[in-house]
Every structure is written in structure tokens, then in C-alpha cells.
């Protein structure tokens, strides 16, 4: 499924790679504020897809970035984009591997920052195994930074986000068979089956703590990157509820360090 969608994402307006080649980065303002200055640091991006966020950290001064994704076409696209931007593999490297195998697949034993971005954790059946793997790649004195869509949103109705209609604590695999992609819902696609898992906020935080990391902060944000609910409006570059609508957390971010 992901292999088929890579060409759509590379060519389409959602990622706008032609524009990306001319702008500083695609990171969200809260991410850059919370991660802080990355100048001279090494950064590993797990589940990096076509590498736009990975390369954005290089734009911001990271000495070396490494992106990992299980889709070989996505990794090939990321490598091509890095080359277009003038980054050789010593500055920006990309590896094709399952995220659970990251410790054996990436070129260095540890990194100052291990980063994973929005829309990644839902594809993983075992959040404790992910946390253990990610934590093993954080260098002493470094940290893991995670930004992710808030699991509460998956429990709410799709129209107004005001009614609880799904089980927040569901653990079963959710199987979908839908054409298109979030970047182009109308795209004609053949491989449409996907499987997702729901991870509560408590599950994620507890998994990281069990892996030996110390959670420094957990922040919740009332903005989203896509029209999660039908009544969303776009303001300040984000999708939000209309003015006067009760706010709920739509994204969360956390930082967990290793001593």
C-alpha cells in the first residue's frame, strides 16, 4: 500500500516537493520550539516516509540526519530529494527497514535526538517494543521527541467531534480497505488494505518510562494538520474547531530523555 502511494506523494501538491526545495522546512512551529536548537547534533527520524521532515532538521543545522522507513520506494525518494538539496549520505542518510529492526539497520549505535512525527504510531501493533527500540537509540544525555495525533480524536464522531462514538481503549487491529491517500483522496489506487492500532496516551507514556526514558514534558495542542472533523476551519495554517466550539486536544507532543 505505501509503496504504491509514494509516487502520488512525490508528484502531488500535498508535499509540494518543488516548493520544499526552496523553503526552509516543513516542521510545525511547536516542534521546532520544543526540540530547540539542533545545530551540530545527530538526529534519527523513525518512520520518515519520503524524508521531508528529516531533511527539514538538516536545514535547521543538524550535523547528521538519518531517516528510516520500511518502504523502499519512500527511501529512494528521500535519497533523491536529499541529493537534489545538496546533502550527501554523510549528512543525510536513509535506510529501508522495519522500525522494530532499527537498532540493527541504522549506521550509528545512538543519536542525540530520536524523532518521530505525526501519523506514525498507529501503524505499530506493539508500542512497548517500539519504545524499547527507540530508547535504545537515544545517546546518553540525548532525548526522544514525539509528536502525534491525539488518540482521543479517534473516539469522537467525525462531523462535530462532540460525541463519543468509539471505544478509546480498543486494542484490536483495525482493518481498512479504502482507495486513495490522505494526500489525494480521489487518487485511483489498487493496494488499499491497511491495518492500524490504537494506542492511548497512557500506553505511550508508560511504554517510554518502562524503556528507561524520563518524560520531561507532555504537551497537548488544539490544532491539527488535516480536516479531522467536518466542521474544522483553517486558521494560522492549522485545522481548528470554529471559534466558540469547545476545544479538545488534537495533537500531543512529548520529550523523554536518557541520563
C-alpha positions in Angstrom: 0.0 0.0 0.0 2.7 2.5 1.0 4.9 1.6 -2.0 2.0 2.4 -4.3 1.4 5.8 -2.7 4.9 7.1 -2.8 4.8 8.3 -6.4 1.5 10.0 -5.7 3.1 11.8 -2.7 6.2 12.7 -4.7 4.3 14.2 -7.6 1.3 15.8 -5.8 0.7 19.2 -4.2 0.3 17.9 -0.7 4.1 17.5 -0.1 4.9 20.1 -2.8 8.5 18.9 -3.3 9.2 21.6 -5.8 8.3 24.1 -3.1 10.1 22.2 -0.5 13.4 22.5 -2.4 13.1 26.3 -2.0 11.8 26.7 1.6 13.4 26.2 5.0 11.4 23.3 6.3 8.1 21.6 6.8 8.2 21.3 10.5 5.5 22.6 12.8 6.2 25.7 15.0 5.6 23.8 18.2 8.0 21.1 17.2 10.9 23.4 16.5 10.2 25.3 19.7 10.1 22.2 21.8 13.0 20.4 20.2 15.2 23.5 20.4 18.4 24.2 18.6 19.7 21.1 16.7 22.9 22.7 15.5 25.7 20.2 15.5 23.5 17.3 16.7 22.8 13.9 15.2 19.1 13.1 14.6 17.4 9.8 13.8 13.9 10.0 12.3 11.9 6.8 12.6 9.2 6.1 10.0 10.4 9.0 7.9 8.3 8.3 4.7 9.8 10.5 1.9 12.1 12.4 4.2 10.7 16.0 4.1 10.7 16.3 7.9 14.1 14.5 8.2 15.7 17.0 5.8 14.0 19.9 7.5 16.1 19.2 10.6 19.2 19.2 8.4 18.1 22.6 7.1 17.9 23.7 10.7 21.5 22.8 11.3 21.6 19.1 12.4 25.1 17.8 11.7 23.7 14.5 10.5 20.2 13.2 10.0 19.2 9.6 9.3 15.8 8.6 8.2 14.3 5.1 8.4 11.2 3.8 6.7 10.0 0.3 5.7 9.0 1.3 2.2 12.0 1.0 -0.2 10.4 3.4 -2.8 9.9 6.0 0.0 13.6 5.7 1.0 14.6 6.0 -2.7 12.5 9.2 -2.9 14.1 10.6 0.2 17.6 9.9 -1.0 16.8 11.6 -4.3 15.4 14.6 -2.5 18.5 14.8 -0.3 20.7 14.8 -3.4 18.7 17.5 -5.0 19.2 19.6 -1.9 23.0 19.0 -1.9 23.1 16.6 1.0 25.4 13.7 0.6 24.9 10.5 2.6 27.4 11.7 5.3 25.0 14.5 6.1 21.6 12.9 5.3 21.3 9.1 5.1 18.2 7.0 4.6 17.7 3.3 5.4 15.0 0.9 4.4 14.0 -1.3 7.3 11.2 -2.2 9.7 11.1 0.2 12.6 11.4 -2.7 15.1 14.7 -3.5 13.4 16.1 0.0 13.6 18.9 -0.7 16.1 20.4 -3.2 13.6 19.7 -1.2 10.5 20.8 2.4 11.2 24.5 3.3 10.7 25.3 4.6 14.2 24.6 3.0 17.6 22.9 6.1 19.0 21.8 9.6 18.3 21.4 12.9 20.2 17.8 13.1 19.1 15.4 10.3 18.1 12.4 11.9 16.4 9.1 10.5 15.2 6.4 12.6 13.6 2.7 12.8 13.2 0.8 9.7 12.0 3.4 7.1 12.8 2.4 5.2 15.9 -1.0 4.0 14.5 0.8 1.6 12.2 2.6 -0.3 15.0 1.0 -3.2 16.8 3.4 -3.3 19.8 4.0 0.1 21.4 6.3 -1.3 24.1 8.6 -2.9 21.6 8.7 0.4 19.7 9.5 2.3 22.8 12.3 -0.1 23.8 13.8 0.1 20.3 13.6 3.9 20.1 15.0 4.3 23.6 18.0 2.0 22.8 19.0 4.5 20.0 19.0 7.6 22.2 22.5 8.6 23.2 23.3 9.3 26.9 22.3 12.9 27.5 20.0 12.8 24.4 16.3 12.6 24.1 13.4 11.2 22.2 10.8 13.7 20.8 7.4 12.5 19.6 4.6 14.5 18.0 1.5 12.5 17.3 -2.3 12.9 16.7 -4.1 12.7 20.0 -5.9 9.3 20.5 -8.9 11.0 21.9 -9.9 12.2 18.4 -10.4 8.6 17.3 -13.2 8.1 19.8 -15.3 11.1 18.6 -17.8 11.5 15.8 -16.4 12.6 12.5 -18.8 15.5 12.0 -18.5 17.8 15.1 -16.1 16.0 17.4 -18.6 16.4 20.3 -19.9 12.9 20.8 -18.0 9.8 22.0 -18.9 7.0 19.4 -15.9 4.7 19.6 -14.0 2.9 22.4 -11.0 4.8 23.5 -9.4 1.6 25.0 -9.9 -0.6 21.9 -6.8 -2.7 21.3 -7.9 -4.8 18.3 -6.4 -4.3 14.9 -8.5 -2.0 12.7 -8.5 -3.2 9.1 -9.3 -0.7 6.4 -9.8 -1.1 2.6 -10.1 2.3 1.1 -8.7 3.7 -2.2 -6.8 7.0 -2.4 -4.4 8.6 0.1 -4.6 11.4 2.7 -2.6 13.4 0.2 -5.1 12.8 -2.6 -8.4 11.1 -1.5 -9.5 10.8 -5.1 -6.4 9.0 -6.4 -7.0 5.7 -8.2 -5.2 3.0 -6.2 -5.1 -0.8 -6.3 -3.5 -1.8 -3.0 -5.9 -0.4 -0.4 -5.8 -2.7 2.6 -4.2 -1.3 5.7 -4.1 -2.2 9.4 -3.9 0.3 12.2 -3.8 0.1 16.0 -4.9 2.5 18.7 -2.6 3.5 21.5 -3.8 5.5 24.4 -1.8 8.4 25.8 -1.2 6.3 28.9 0.1 3.4 26.9 2.7 5.6 25.1 3.9 7.4 28.2 4.1 4.1 30.2 6.0 2.4 27.4 8.6 5.1 27.2 9.0 5.1 31.0 9.4 1.3 31.0 12.1 1.6 28.4 14.2 3.7 30.8 13.5 7.2 29.5 12.4 10.1 31.7 9.5 12.1 30.4 10.3 15.8 30.6 7.0 17.1 29.3 3.8 16.1 27.7 2.0 18.9 25.8 -1.4 18.9 24.2 -2.3 21.1 21.2 -5.7 22.2 19.9 -4.6 22.2 16.3 -4.5 19.5 13.6 -2.8 19.1 10.2 -5.8 17.9 8.3 -9.6 18.3 8.5 -10.2 15.6 11.1 -13.7 16.8 11.7 -16.1 18.1 9.1 -16.6 21.5 10.9 -12.9 22.4 11.0 -11.7 25.7 9.8 -8.2 26.7 8.7 -6.6 29.5 10.7 -3.0 30.3 11.1 -2.0 27.4 8.8 -3.7 24.8 11.1 -7.1 23.0 11.0 -9.1 24.0 14.1 -12.6 24.0 15.5 -14.7 27.1 14.8 -14.4 30.0 17.2 -16.6 29.3 20.3 -16.5 25.5 19.8 -15.3 23.6 22.9 -11.6 22.8 22.4 -10.1 19.3 22.8 -6.5 18.1 22.3 -5.9 17.2 18.7 -2.1 16.6 18.8 0.2 15.8 21.6 4.0 16.1 21.9 6.4 14.8 24.4 10.1 14.8 25.2 11.8 11.9 27.0 15.4 12.0 27.9 18.2 9.5 28.7 20.6 10.2 31.5 
